[in-house]
Amino acid sequence: MFAGIIAKFVAWPIIGPFLKLIADGVLTWQKQKLDAQGAHEIQVATVAAKSFELDQREAELNSQLLIVEQGNWFTRWVRPMMALPVVVLMCKLLIYDKALGQWTNGTTDQLSDQIWWYCTTVTIAYFGGRTIEKVADKISGIWK
């Protein structure tokens, strides 16, 4: 009991200010840390919003560019002309050789791997191009 009285009246006035100084320092440091985290989150949200706006603007410009390009006959004919041989070949194989084969005796010689690669590439570009772009955008969004 006597030691408690001595600690209360003698030691506390000496140790108390140091403990208060340390406690104030820790509290100030913690407050600064939390304020910095809040500022960082605000910056992240601002950058994300700006990125979204830029993506929308880029999509609008790409759409406008496509409309302008499709307005010119010279740029419009390239894709259909690349697909025309594939359409003709598939029609011959599926309609003349397979569907009407018993009446026409339609046969086509063995096609090379390069022709099948070309047919596959053109078909994927026509029917899967936009889907691939959407998937690529989502995948790239994971690493942003």
Secondary structure, 3 states (H helix, E strand, C coil): CHHHHHHHHHHHHHHHHHHHHHHHHHHHHHHHHHHHHHHHHHHHHHHHHHHHHHHHHHHHHHHHHHHHHHCCHHHHCHHHHHHHHHHHHHHHHHHHHHHCHHHHCCCCCCCCHHHHHHHHHHHHHHHHHHHHHHHHHHHHHHCC
